[in-house]
């Protein structure tokens, strides 16, 4: 297994706490560096590629739009160009986001056929990356026998995330320090899911791409519609599990536009890939908060991740019997 990434952007980081470098060959490279990235492809000769690298925070994209566009568009183009030229790759899963869809402010979930767009630099850059992926698919990769799909996942939560401006990591920092969590948009609606849900979907998608080019397209990965929830609902569940946690509910308005209503229709991935949600929103939040509580009490982070994986796999296997 080979990984390409920047240095861990947070302290603490799950990469370091769980000793991930013991399990894979790691290269610290900026994907905007076309020559260095291609050299790794040539050196390692991969057969399957998962592309998840991105500037992934909406608010941060407003403060550094050029970095966001260069990473999410040209970085994606560099990955595609490397796998086009290396000759060893037979399939690739390109992970974008649920925010690639033009904000229609409607009360229905987005399907893979809906119009792409984006009012903020992050969403626009990921939308553009979808066009780049489709271009490489049709201009180069199909004729080379390389099957490529894009994966659009809903908002993920799970233990080990310490990124800024994400609601659960913000809660952990605030509550762990005895502070109140300040929530900007409590009524915003998102398709929340545990991080293992889309990761499982990506793996299944890669397997299917190896069997049939029919899966050479785009797929949404999100929860069942009854598990779409507001920020306030998620935090209320997290608050009860954490205990002794204060929240300051806000109603922030300003120049930094963020989508208030976002739902995904994941029926295609359920129907064609057989990928169905394992944990509902309450179970996802419970496992996430329990992970952080145990980690804060000194439990081995790698062991906590393995426990989550084992439980997830056991339920998945049972559902597929």
C-alpha positions, 0 to 999 in steps of 0.5 A: 500500500502506498500513500501520497499526502502533505504532512499531517495538518493537525496536532494531534493527527490520527496518522501519527497517533495510530502509526499509519506509516507502519502499514504503508509506504508514505510519500510527503508530496504536494499533488500540485507538484506534477513532476514529483507526483509522477515520479512516485507513480513511476517508482511504485507502478500502482494498479488501483488509485484512490484520489482523496487529496483536497483542500476540503474546508468551505470557510478556508476556501474563502480565505485562500481561493487560489490554493483551493482551486490549484489543489482541487483542480490542477492537483486532480489533473496531475493525478489523472495525468500521472495515471494516464502516463504510467501505464500500470493503472487499471482503475481509479476512484476519484473522491470529490464531494456532495457539494459539487451540485449547484445549490438549488435550495430545494426540498429534494435530494440531489442525484448524480444527474443534477447540475454541477455548480458552486457558489463558494471556492471549495464547491466550485473547485470540486465541481470543476474537478468533476469536469476534469475527471470526465474529460480524462475518462472520455479523452484518454482513459477509456481507450487505455482500458482504465475504468474511472469513477467519481465518488460524491460523499456526504458529511462524514464524522468519526474518531480521529478528525481534528480539522478546524471548522468541522462541527465534531472536532470543534466540539471536542476541542471546546468541551475537552477544554471546558468551553462552550461550543459555538455553533454558527448555523444550527439549522443547516441540514446535511447528509451525515454519515460515519466515515466508514460508510463511504470508505466501504463504498469506495472499496466496493466501487473499486472492486466493481470497476475491476469487473465491469466498465459499466461502473465507470461514472459518478456515485453518491454515497450518503445516509438514508433520507430519514438520517439527514439531520440538522447541525443542532440535532447532531450536536444534541446527540453528541452533547448527551454522550459527552456529558457536561457540555455547553453549547452557544447557538448562533445564527451567523450571517455574513459574506461567507455563503454556506449551503443551508440545505443539502441532501443526497440521493444514494439510491444508485450506489445502493442499487448498483453496488449494493452499498447500504448504510450500516449505522444510522445517524444516532449510532454514527454520532455515538461511535464517534463521541465514544472514540474521542472520549476513550482516546482522551482517557488514554486508550490506543487510537489504533485499537479504537479504529480497529474496533470500529472496523470490526464492528462495522464489518460484522454488521455488513457481513450479517446484512449480506448473508 
